[in-house]
Amino acid sequence: MISQYRRPLPATNLRFMSTVMFDGRESSPLTGTQQITYVQPPHNLDNLIFDLKHQSVDAMTGHAQGDGSRPTPTEQQQIVNFEMALSTAEIIDNLAGRLEAHGAAGGPVPLTTQPFFVSINSSVHFLLPQFEQPGGLVTPGDGQFTPAIFNPFGAWASLPGSSPRAAVARGQAIFNSKPINIAGVAGINDDASAGGLVSGGISSLTGTCGTCHDTPNVGNHSYATCPASRCARQIPSPVGQRALARRRRTSAKP
C-alpha cells in the first residue's frame, strides 16, 4: 500500500497548513494566536508564521519547562524558517519502486513548487459560497473545484493491469472519484448551532475523499473550517483545555 496522504505533519509540509496543531489550538484567539485565513501576497503566510512562532514559545515554556526568555524573536524566526523549508513524501514503494519513475511525480520535490493558498479548491466554498472564501482552484475566487485531488500517478494508469504501478494509479482514481455517502460528520452534517454548515444541518450528502481532503496533491483541508478544526476553535478539545490550563499556571508563576 502506498502512503498517498501528504498532509502537513508536526514538522514538515507546513506551508500547506490551515491550522497549527491537530486541534487548531495554536490558531485560535483562545490562545492569543490567529486564525489562518486567505491573505493576498506578499503577506499570505503572515498568520501561519505568527502561529508557528507562538508554537515555538509554547513548546519551550511547556515541554522544555523554560522560563519564557527563550526562544528570542530571532530564534523564533530561525525555527520557523527551518520548519517551512521541509517537504516530505514517500519516494520508494517496495513493489512499485521509485515513485517519480515512468512519468510519475511522487516524492517530496514536486511539493516544493505545488501551488497553494488558503481555501484552494475548497469543496465547501463551491457548494456554499459564503464559507471558506475566496475558494478557487487556479486563482483565488475563480469559482472552480475538482474532486480529482491527486494526479502524480496518472502516467501509470496505462500500464498493464498486473503492474504494481498500475495498482497505484487505480488507488489514486478511487480516492479521486469513488462516491461516499457523508452522514454524521461533525462540522458538515451538524446544525449550524453545533458547528455545522447550515441551519437544520445536512442529513447526508454524496461526496468523495476530496470533499474533506481537498488540497491538491497534499490531501489536507485547505481552510480552517474543516470539521475538526472548526469545532476546536468553538469548543476546545480536552487536550486544548489542558494546554490552556497549563499555560495559565505557567504564566501565574512568580
N, C-alpha and C positions, 0 to 999 in steps of 0.2 A: 504494500500500500504506500502510495506517495503522500507525503505531508504537504498538501496544497495550500493549507491556510498559512498566510504570511502576514497575519495581523500584527500590530505593534506588540512587542514583548516588553518585559520590565526594563530592558536596557538596550533595545535595538529597534530599528524601523520607526523611530519616534516621530519623525516628521509627518506620519500619517495619523497621528493620534487626534481624537476628538474629545477625549477626557484623559486626565492624568490619574493613575491608579485605577484598579479594576472596578471600583465602586464610584468613581468620579469625585472622591472627596478632595482631591488636590486641584479641582477645577470648579470650586463652589464658593460662593460668598460666605458660607458657613465656616470656612477655614481661612478666610482672608485671601482667597485666590480668585481667579477669573474664569468665567465660562469661555470655552474656546468657540468662537463664532467666526463667520466669514469676515475678513477684513481685506481690503484691496492692497496689493503690493505697493510699496516695499514693506508694509507693516503687517503682512499676512501671518507672520509667525510670532508676533509680539505677545499674544495671550499665552500661547504654548510655552514660549521661553520664560515668561514670568512665572508660570506654574511650575516648570521644571526647576527653576532656581529655588522657588519656595520649597519644593520637594527635597532638594539637596540640603536645605537648612533643617527641615523636619527630620531627615534621616540622621543628620549629625546630632541633633539635640535629643532625638528619641532613641534610635538603635545604638548610636555610639555614646549616648549619655554625655554629650558635650555641654559646655556652659553657655552656648549661644554666641560666642565670639568668632567661631569658625563654622562654615567657610566664609571668608570675606567676600564682598561683592565681586572682586576679581576672580577669586577661586570658584565662585558660583558660575560665572561665565565660562571659565575653563571646563568645568564639569559638563555644562550644557553643550558646549562646542564639541566635546568628545562624544557625548551621547548621540547628538544629532548626526554625527558623521558615520554612525554604524548602520550597516544594512545586512540583513541575514535572510537566507532562503536555502532550502535544500538544493544541493548541486549534483549529487550522485544517488541513484537508486540501485539496489542490489540486482534487479532484473533488467531495468530499462537502461542502466548505465548513466553516462553523462547527460544531464538534463538540459544542456544547451546544444546538444548534438542534433544533426539531421534537421536543421531549420527551427528547432525549438528555442525558447527564450527563458529557460529555467535559470536557477541560481540567483545570487544577490546582485550581480552587475546591472541587469535591467531595472532593478528597483531604484538605483541611484538617479535615474532620469525619468522615472514614472511620474506623469503629471498628477497633481493633487491640489485640491483646495477644499476647505471645509464645506460640506454639503454636496460635493461632487457626486453625480449620479444618484442623488437621493431618491429612493423609492417613495418615501413619504411625501416629499415635495411634489413629485409627479402626480400623486393622487390627490393631495390636499395642499394646494399652493401656498396657503397661509402658514405652513410649517416648513422648517428646515430651509430657510431662504439663504442664498438665491437658488440653490439647486443647479442643475445643468450638467451636461456630460463633457462637451468640448470646451465651452466657455461658460463662466458663471451666468445663470439666468437664461440659458438658451432653451429651456423647457424640455430637454431630452432626458430619457432614461433608457438603459438597456439592462435586461436580466443576464446578459452574457458577460459575467463579471471577469472571468479568466479567459485569456487567449494564448498563453505561452506555448501550448502544445497542439495548436491547430494543425501544424505541419505533419504531425504524426497520425492524423485521422485517416490518411490514405494508405498507410502501411498495412501489410497483411494482418488479418484479424487475430492470428495467433501470436503476433508480436507483442511483447510486454509494453512497448511504446504505444501501440495502438490501444492497449487497455488503459493506459494513462489518458489518452485522448478521449476515450469513452467516458472515463470518470469526470473529466472536465465538462463534457457535454451534459452529463447528468446533473452536475452542480448548476450549470447554466440554464437548464431547461425543464427539469422534472417538476411538474406541478405538485404543490404541497398545500393541503388544507390547513390554514393557520387559525387556531382557536385556542382560547385560554392563555394567551401570551400577554404577560404584564406589559403595559405600555402601548400595546396595539389594540387588543380586544376590550380592555377595560373602559368603563365610563370615564369621561374627562375628569371628573372629580377625584378619581383614583389614579390619575396619571395617564389615562388613555388619550386617544386622539380626538374623539368626538363625543358629544353628549349622547348618552344612551349606549355608548360602546358599539363595537362591531362584533357580532356573534361569531362570524367566521369570514375569511376571505381566502381566495386562491392566490398563492404566490409561488416563489421559487426560493432557493437558497439565497439568491441575491436580494430578496425583499429585506432581509436584515443585513446580510453581508455584502453591502453594495459598493464598497470602494474598489475601483477597477484594479485587478491584478494584485490585490492585497487581501481583501476579504473582511475588513472590519466595517463598522457602520460609520459613515463619513460625517455624521453630525451628532452632537451630544444628546439629542433627544431619542437615541436608541433606547429600547426598553430599560435595560439595566441602569444606565447612567441617568436616564430621565427620572426614574424613581429614586435613585441615590441622591439626586440634588434636592428632591422634595421631602423624602423621608430617609434620613441617613441610615445605612445598614448598621447592624450591631458592631461590625468591625469599625465602621466610620465613627459610631458613637463612642467606642472605646478610645479611638485615636483622639477625638476631640477632648474627651475627659483627661487623657494623659497630657495633652498639650496645655490644658488649663492648670493641671497640677504642676507641670514644669514651669509655667510662667509665674506661678504663685510662690516658687521657691525664693528664699532671700538671696 
